[in-house]
């Protein structure tokens, strides 16, 4: 690839809403340039990373509002939270005393490292510290042929959540997709079929229209609420 001129670099930087502060050290796409975001934050980044569609100011990107306009209901006697977790789309459901009380989809942007930081903040600062779950259930990861990077990323996220649960003394379960799908009755021949079954099942049982990420978070949470009730010998009267 031909070396970019300072004018070309400046044009690319300004096209994304940033200001070029310095390109003195530029010699190739891995060289560091210094840019400034619209809010005045100074960032040192390689030209290759800056060109990525996922690039964003790491300072601005760490300031995320996870709160939904619809407030999370007051906690019942027992709160179970289910995750259909990923670094770009993070589905979540809350079950209070065996009843679905909240669900949402959180989307993360930025580099992988930035998305992992945002996911950690969601789980630690909101889910654990504010919502105070008694039990968290999350989907285990499965290796899909040819998807080594996806498997690696999901493993990193799973490890972060398990570490947080352990640190804060939250009981948790990592459930195999086959286990919760069998419990929910949404096993299918293909992944797409299973997603459609999850959406349809949630619509039938709870009369809500949601994406497959949220639908699966709801069904994972329902499984977790049932398991927790069995473990502690509680009966809430909800299915």
Secondary structure, DSSP 8 states (H G I E B T S, - for coil): -----HHHHHHHHHHTT-EEEE-TT-SSTTSEEEEE-TT--EEEEEHHHHHSTT---HHHHT------SS------SSEEEEEE--SSEEEEEEEETTEEEEEEEEE--SSHHHHHHHHHHIIIIIIITTT--SEEEEE-----TT-HHHHHHHHHHHHHHHHHHHHTT-EEEEE-HHHHHHHHT---SSHHHHHHHHHHHHHHHH-----HHHHHHHHHHHHHHHHHHHHHT---S--
